[in-house]
Amino acid sequence: MKIKMKYFGMIAESLGKEEETLDLDIKMVSDLSDYFLSEFSRLEEMNFQISVNLNIVPAQFELSENDEVALLPAFAGG
């Protein structure tokens, strides 16, 4: 399944890119999270949320072809 990925803040800096298209055999947001944590161990030290098509979603959310997924680092509020 092709997924359009966007990375922000410390995550983009850590991965060395702001966006890419991935072709992965996954179905759920939890699968995507597992993929990133296994491929990029430094993400384990970061708190982040995952959004799909501009909405923050739970780990059980089912992904669809060409979804736009963003890894969002923890934001400081004010």
N, C-alpha and C positions, 0 to 999 in steps of 0.2 A: 504494500500500500504506500503510495506517495503522500508525504506530509510536508507542508511548507513550514519550516521552523524559523522562529525569530528569537534572538537572545538579547538580553538587556543588562546593563550595568556590569557588575562584577562577573556575571556569568559570561557575557560577551567577551570581556577582557580575558577571562580564564581559558575560553575556548578559542580565542583568536579570530572570531568572526561574529557578525551580527545576524546573519541569516544563511539558510541553505535549504535544499530540498533533499529529504531522506526517502529512501525506498526500503521499508522494513516490513517484516512479517509479524505485525502486532495488531491487536484489536482494541485494547483498553489503555486508558491513560496510565494505569499502574504498570503495564508492560513497557510503555515509553519511559517512565520514570526509572524502572529497573534497568533498561538499556543504557540510559545516560549515567546512572550510578556505576554500572559495571565498566563502561567505556572510559569514563572520566572520573576517577576516584576523588579528585579534588572537589567535586560537587557535593560529596558527602559532608563536607565541612560548611556548606552554605545552606541557608534556609531559602527555599524557593517554592513558588506556586506555579501551577500550569494552567494556562488559559487556552481555550479552544474557540476559535472564531470570536475573539474579544470577550469571552465569558470565562471566569474562573470556574473550574469544574472539579468534581470529586474524582478520586482514583478509579471508581467504577464506571466512569463515563466511557461510552463506546465511540471510538474514532471512526471517521469515514474518509474515503479517498479525497485527497486535495484539501483536507482541513488545514487551517492556519493555526499552528500551535506556537505558543510563546512560553519560554521559561522566564519567570519574573522573580527577581531577587526580592528579599524582604525590603520594604520601603520604610524609611523613617518618616513619621508623621509630624504634623505641626499645625 
